Amino acid sequence: MKKGIKIFCILFLLTILFSSCSNTDSFSEKDLEFTVNNVVFRLDQDVAPLLETLGDEYETAEAPSCVYDGMDKTFMYDSVEIYTYPLNGKDLIDEIAFIDSTFETKRGISIGDTKEDLIKAYGEDYTDEGGVYRYAVKKGDLDSPCIYFTMDQDKVVGISLYSASNM
């Protein structure tokens, strides 16, 4: 009888050990936060504080918004691009796209990481959209905030945090 209890305890401890090696908690709005210099930025908030934190070395482009009154804007830095939409006199963050490995997601994934790294961090509850892995707050809902990982030969080559506010 004692041998059975020992085996059970060992298996139980191994299960806990291996389950703690992966951060596959449910995907949530918290996963869509973008941190720069220990300051957290969220989608659908005013872009001004983020631009102030990143600095003024960016290029900008704008076009009339298809959804809102005013201009959609893109702020292009060397390592990240920020897409905004106009609402109530402010430019709100619609999307943040990583250009290189300078920045990482809340779960530690950056451009250049492997598919294995991605699955370990986020789990397998994604939608594969032709080599683009989409983790959504509401799985299967195209209007749901999400994160996109563009894959090429099992490597992350693009990351985008997307609010889906202009859907």
Backbone bond lengths (Angstrom), bond angles and torsions (degrees), N, CA, C in turn:
res aa  C-N    CA-C-N  psi(-1)  N-CA   C-N-CA  omega(-1)  CA-C   N-CA-C  phi
1 M - - - 1.461 - - 1.528 111.88 -
2 K 1.339 117.18 -42.00 1.455 120.38 -179.76 1.519 111.44 -63.83
3 K 1.336 117.43 -34.12 1.458 121.34 179.22 1.532 110.10 -63.35
4 G 1.311 117.74 -40.80 1.465 122.44 178.43 1.521 111.80 -63.54
5 I 1.335 116.47 -39.12 1.462 120.72 178.85 1.527 109.98 -67.18
6 K 1.350 117.37 -41.20 1.467 120.92 178.77 1.528 110.50 -61.70
7 I 1.330 116.29 -45.01 1.475 120.18 179.53 1.514 109.98 -62.00
8 F 1.331 116.65 -44.75 1.458 120.55 178.50 1.526 110.98 -58.50
9 C 1.347 116.65 -46.38 1.466 121.05 -179.37 1.530 111.22 -62.08
10 I 1.319 116.83 -42.23 1.464 120.65 179.20 1.528 109.93 -63.53
11 L 1.325 117.46 -46.62 1.465 120.67 179.22 1.525 111.14 -63.06
12 F 1.319 116.93 -39.80 1.452 121.40 178.98 1.532 110.38 -62.75
13 L 1.328 117.73 -46.68 1.459 121.87 179.33 1.526 111.44 -63.94
14 L 1.329 117.74 -39.56 1.464 120.85 177.45 1.520 111.17 -64.08
15 T 1.319 116.57 -39.86 1.466 120.61 178.01 1.529 110.48 -61.48
16 I 1.314 116.93 -44.43 1.463 120.80 178.91 1.522 110.28 -64.59
17 L 1.316 116.84 -44.01 1.467 121.25 -179.76 1.519 111.49 -59.22
18 F 1.343 116.93 -50.03 1.459 119.61 -176.91 1.522 112.41 -71.38
19 S 1.309 117.86 -32.44 1.460 118.89 178.89 1.520 111.25 -71.21
20 S 1.323 118.21 -25.53 1.461 120.05 179.25 1.516 112.11 -81.51
21 C 1.320 118.46 -9.55 1.470 121.24 -179.74 1.515 111.68 -78.09
22 S 1.298 117.65 -13.35 1.451 121.28 -176.85 1.514 109.79 -121.93
23 N 1.319 116.21 137.93 1.452 121.22 179.59 1.521 108.51 -102.49
24 T 1.311 116.56 74.70 1.456 120.41 -175.82 1.530 111.17 -107.70
25 D 1.329 116.67 32.94 1.450 119.55 174.11 1.520 108.20 -57.63
26 S 1.306 116.24 160.87 1.456 120.41 179.53 1.519 110.76 -56.85
27 F 1.310 115.34 139.36 1.452 121.87 176.94 1.522 108.47 -67.94
28 S 1.337 116.94 136.17 1.468 120.27 -177.46 1.526 110.43 -144.99
29 E 1.314 115.41 176.80 1.467 122.02 176.97 1.532 111.21 -54.86
30 K 1.311 117.41 -32.09 1.467 121.79 -179.89 1.532 111.12 -60.55
31 D 1.335 117.21 -31.04 1.462 121.56 178.72 1.530 112.11 -69.10
32 L 1.312 117.38 -12.63 1.456 121.60 -177.87 1.533 112.42 -98.16
33 E 1.310 116.21 9.84 1.457 119.97 176.37 1.530 109.59 -79.34
34 F 1.317 115.20 148.10 1.454 122.79 -178.88 1.524 106.84 -121.99
35 T 1.320 116.79 121.93 1.462 120.89 -175.66 1.523 110.53 -110.28
36 V 1.327 115.79 128.95 1.461 123.07 176.36 1.525 107.24 -132.83
37 N 1.333 116.76 125.26 1.471 121.76 -179.80 1.526 111.84 50.85
38 N 1.322 115.88 44.26 1.471 123.56 178.73 1.526 114.10 64.92
39 V 1.326 117.85 15.26 1.463 122.12 175.51 1.531 107.30 -108.93
40 V 1.324 115.92 130.55 1.462 121.48 -177.35 1.526 109.97 -94.62
41 F 1.335 114.82 131.87 1.463 121.79 176.74 1.518 108.10 -119.64
42 R 1.338 115.61 145.73 1.460 120.92 -177.68 1.525 110.28 -122.23
43 L 1.308 114.35 153.26 1.458 120.34 174.04 1.525 108.63 -63.76
44 D 1.312 116.54 154.14 1.465 124.28 179.27 1.528 113.40 68.52
45 Q 1.338 118.01 14.28 1.464 120.05 173.34 1.528 108.48 -107.27
46 D 1.313 115.72 165.31 1.461 122.41 179.61 1.533 109.61 -57.07
47 V 1.315 117.05 132.22 1.461 121.63 -177.90 1.529 112.76 -75.66
48 A 1.325 118.53 -19.63 1.469 121.72 -173.43 1.536 113.60 -52.74
49 P 1.341 120.16 -48.25 1.471 118.52 179.26 1.536 113.18 -63.11
50 L 1.314 117.47 -34.10 1.468 120.34 178.09 1.527 110.16 -67.57
51 L 1.324 117.03 -44.20 1.468 120.51 178.29 1.528 110.81 -61.87
52 E 1.320 116.35 -39.26 1.457 120.20 178.11 1.534 110.85 -62.47
53 T 1.321 116.31 -40.14 1.464 121.15 179.93 1.526 111.88 -69.51
54 L 1.322 116.68 -40.86 1.470 120.83 -177.84 1.532 112.32 -77.79
55 G 1.302 117.62 -22.99 1.462 121.12 179.64 1.512 112.12 99.59
56 D 1.323 115.27 174.73 1.461 119.93 -172.59 1.527 113.84 -99.89
57 E 1.308 117.81 16.57 1.467 120.91 178.91 1.524 110.39 -91.51
58 Y 1.315 115.96 66.93 1.461 121.25 179.89 1.521 109.53 -136.26
59 E 1.315 113.60 160.47 1.462 120.31 170.54 1.514 106.27 -104.30
60 T 1.315 115.68 156.99 1.459 118.84 -179.03 1.521 110.44 -132.88
61 A 1.308 114.06 151.16 1.471 121.79 174.24 1.522 106.41 -138.73
62 E 1.318 115.89 152.08 1.466 118.94 177.90 1.518 110.06 -147.30
63 A 1.328 113.47 155.72 1.458 121.17 179.00 1.522 107.66 -151.23
64 P 1.325 117.14 153.02 1.466 118.81 177.37 1.533 110.73 -57.27
65 S 1.309 116.40 134.66 1.454 121.31 -179.89 1.528 110.42 -70.52
66 C 1.298 115.68 137.34 1.473 120.86 177.34 1.523 111.31 -82.25
67 V 1.319 117.57 -17.40 1.463 122.01 -174.53 1.526 111.86 -113.01
68 Y 1.315 117.35 -38.39 1.454 122.10 -173.49 1.522 110.54 -114.70
69 D 1.329 117.13 164.32 1.457 121.93 173.97 1.527 108.07 -79.87
70 G 1.312 116.30 123.89 1.456 120.43 179.51 1.519 111.22 122.70
71 M 1.325 115.04 -159.88 1.453 121.36 -173.79 1.523 111.73 -112.12
72 D 1.333 116.28 130.89 1.458 121.07 166.68 1.520 106.23 -75.81
73 K 1.339 116.88 141.71 1.467 119.96 -177.54 1.520 110.56 -129.64
74 T 1.334 114.07 151.49 1.458 121.87 174.03 1.522 107.77 -124.00
75 F 1.334 115.60 129.97 1.455 122.13 176.58 1.527 106.70 -112.35
76 M 1.340 116.99 114.86 1.458 122.48 -172.08 1.520 111.54 -109.04
77 Y 1.316 115.47 111.25 1.461 123.17 172.95 1.529 107.70 -100.86
78 D 1.322 117.50 172.59 1.465 120.81 177.98 1.527 112.17 -62.88
79 S 1.337 117.83 -34.25 1.464 121.85 -172.09 1.523 114.81 -109.80
80 V 1.317 117.23 -11.93 1.468 119.97 -175.64 1.527 109.44 -155.04
81 E 1.323 115.10 147.92 1.465 121.08 172.74 1.514 108.36 -120.79
82 I 1.324 115.73 138.90 1.459 121.71 -178.88 1.519 108.19 -120.54
83 Y 1.315 115.85 125.50 1.465 122.86 179.96 1.523 107.86 -108.00
84 T 1.335 116.02 133.98 1.456 119.61 -177.19 1.524 111.58 -126.93
85 Y 1.319 114.55 164.22 1.468 122.03 172.86 1.525 107.81 -130.87
86 P 1.339 117.07 149.88 1.472 120.22 -177.32 1.536 111.20 -86.86
87 L 1.324 115.84 135.39 1.460 120.14 175.47 1.526 108.97 -158.14
88 N 1.313 115.95 126.46 1.463 122.89 177.94 1.532 112.77 53.14
89 G 1.327 116.09 42.31 1.456 121.24 175.92 1.520 115.41 78.60
90 K 1.326 117.67 7.06 1.460 121.06 179.63 1.525 109.82 -123.96
91 D 1.326 115.10 158.89 1.461 121.35 172.10 1.523 106.51 -99.64
92 L 1.331 115.67 111.49 1.463 121.06 -177.08 1.527 110.40 -97.66
93 I 1.324 116.28 145.62 1.466 122.00 -176.85 1.522 110.49 -72.60
94 D 1.326 115.57 119.55 1.458 122.03 176.59 1.526 110.91 -98.10
95 E 1.339 115.68 -39.32 1.463 119.60 -175.04 1.523 109.76 -152.23
96 I 1.334 114.54 145.11 1.462 121.90 173.84 1.515 106.69 -126.79
97 A 1.334 116.91 118.60 1.463 122.14 -177.61 1.526 109.37 -113.43
98 F 1.326 116.42 126.78 1.459 122.03 178.38 1.522 108.57 -82.68
99 I 1.320 116.65 132.47 1.461 122.57 -178.49 1.531 111.27 -96.36
100 D 1.335 116.84 -33.39 1.460 120.69 179.47 1.528 109.03 -143.44
101 S 1.317 117.50 -167.35 1.467 121.16 -174.66 1.530 113.94 -85.65
102 T 1.318 118.41 11.87 1.464 121.52 179.69 1.525 111.25 -59.77
103 F 1.326 116.76 -41.71 1.461 121.30 -177.34 1.515 110.12 -110.18
104 E 1.332 115.83 158.27 1.464 120.80 177.27 1.522 109.34 -134.73
105 T 1.323 114.85 162.63 1.459 120.74 178.90 1.524 109.93 -75.02
106 K 1.324 116.67 172.24 1.465 121.70 178.05 1.524 111.65 -57.77
107 R 1.331 116.89 -26.36 1.470 120.39 -179.13 1.529 112.14 -99.90
108 G 1.337 116.93 14.63 1.448 121.00 171.48 1.516 117.16 84.23
109 I 1.327 118.78 17.56 1.465 121.13 179.57 1.530 109.13 -96.40
110 S 1.329 115.32 135.49 1.465 120.77 176.64 1.520 109.36 -135.57
111 I 1.303 115.85 169.85 1.459 121.10 178.90 1.521 108.39 -60.28
112 G 1.336 115.06 134.46 1.457 121.74 -177.48 1.517 113.15 104.05
113 D 1.340 117.19 -17.45 1.462 119.88 177.31 1.529 110.22 -68.54
114 T 1.309 115.74 161.78 1.464 121.18 -177.14 1.524 111.50 -90.97
115 K 1.311 115.06 164.89 1.462 121.19 174.64 1.528 109.36 -58.58
116 E 1.319 116.55 -38.84 1.462 121.06 178.44 1.529 110.79 -60.44
117 D 1.338 117.20 -43.61 1.471 121.47 176.74 1.527 110.35 -60.24
118 L 1.325 115.67 -44.28 1.458 121.68 -178.61 1.527 111.31 -61.89
119 I 1.322 116.87 -48.18 1.468 121.33 -179.21 1.522 110.21 -65.18
120 K 1.309 117.26 -38.14 1.470 120.72 178.56 1.529 110.31 -62.33
121 A 1.323 116.51 -39.82 1.467 120.84 -177.91 1.527 113.04 -78.37
122 Y 1.331 117.23 -40.35 1.472 120.81 -171.58 1.523 115.00 -113.26
123 G 1.319 117.89 -13.01 1.456 120.34 -178.89 1.517 111.73 85.55
124 E 1.316 114.73 -173.14 1.462 120.52 -175.78 1.522 113.19 -104.50
125 D 1.311 117.27 14.38 1.462 121.30 -177.86 1.528 110.65 -89.77
126 Y 1.335 116.63 56.20 1.454 123.25 -179.24 1.521 109.56 -118.34
127 T 1.312 115.14 165.46 1.455 121.77 172.12 1.517 106.93 -108.28
128 D 1.333 116.80 125.96 1.467 121.29 178.87 1.522 107.63 -90.04
129 E 1.320 115.76 111.89 1.462 122.14 -179.54 1.527 108.81 -106.39
130 G 1.329 115.64 63.62 1.461 120.95 178.02 1.514 113.53 67.69
131 G 1.324 117.30 49.58 1.450 121.55 -179.68 1.513 113.82 90.70
132 V 1.315 116.47 3.00 1.459 121.91 173.92 1.525 106.48 -115.22
133 Y 1.330 116.12 115.96 1.459 121.31 -179.14 1.517 108.13 -90.90
134 R 1.331 114.77 124.17 1.462 121.24 -175.64 1.520 110.21 -115.14
135 Y 1.321 115.90 118.84 1.462 122.22 173.18 1.518 106.26 -106.05
136 A 1.323 116.54 120.76 1.468 121.00 -175.82 1.519 111.05 -116.63
137 V 1.318 115.06 150.71 1.456 120.23 175.62 1.526 108.70 -60.58
138 K 1.333 116.87 -42.22 1.471 122.28 174.83 1.516 106.93 -114.96
139 K 1.330 116.55 95.15 1.461 121.62 -174.47 1.534 110.97 -52.99
140 G 1.319 114.95 134.16 1.457 121.35 177.71 1.518 114.32 85.73
141 D 1.321 117.90 -11.26 1.461 122.31 -179.81 1.530 108.63 -93.26
142 L 1.317 117.25 111.32 1.466 121.09 -177.71 1.520 112.89 -67.22
143 D 1.330 117.34 -17.77 1.458 121.73 178.22 1.534 112.30 -91.60
144 S 1.321 117.07 7.80 1.454 121.65 -176.74 1.531 111.21 -90.35
145 P 1.330 117.37 141.26 1.460 119.63 172.42 1.532 109.64 -55.50
146 C 1.332 115.89 144.95 1.463 118.66 -173.43 1.520 111.60 -157.68
147 I 1.325 114.09 174.60 1.451 121.31 171.37 1.523 107.00 -125.72
148 Y 1.319 115.42 134.74 1.459 122.44 178.74 1.523 109.45 -107.69
149 F 1.314 116.57 135.47 1.460 121.76 171.55 1.523 106.80 -119.31
150 T 1.319 116.95 113.86 1.457 121.11 176.71 1.522 107.24 -85.20
151 M 1.340 115.56 128.59 1.461 121.65 -174.77 1.522 110.43 -112.99
152 D 1.329 115.63 145.19 1.453 122.43 172.33 1.525 107.20 -144.04
153 Q 1.318 115.87 117.04 1.462 122.43 -177.83 1.531 111.49 51.38
154 D 1.330 114.99 49.51 1.470 123.68 177.93 1.527 114.08 60.40
155 K 1.329 116.82 27.18 1.464 122.32 173.99 1.523 108.82 -123.81
156 V 1.323 116.29 143.96 1.459 121.62 175.35 1.528 107.87 -75.94
157 V 1.342 116.47 119.34 1.467 120.75 179.38 1.531 112.03 -114.83
158 G 1.325 116.75 -6.39 1.453 121.27 177.87 1.520 110.78 -158.51
159 I 1.321 116.39 143.51 1.457 122.28 177.58 1.516 107.33 -136.25
160 S 1.331 115.80 134.53 1.447 120.30 178.99 1.522 110.86 -141.09
161 L 1.327 116.65 125.11 1.458 122.89 172.54 1.532 105.45 -92.19
162 Y 1.326 116.95 125.59 1.469 120.05 -171.29 1.518 111.22 -131.09
163 S 1.332 116.77 127.92 1.461 121.45 -176.84 1.528 114.58 -81.18
164 A 1.322 117.08 -24.03 1.468 123.15 -176.01 1.524 111.67 62.37
165 S 1.307 118.17 23.60 1.466 122.26 -178.66 1.518 113.34 -72.05
166 N 1.319 116.13 -22.92 1.463 118.48 -177.60 1.520 112.68 -101.91
167 M 1.297 116.10 21.50 1.473 119.86 179.49 1.516 110.68 -82.12
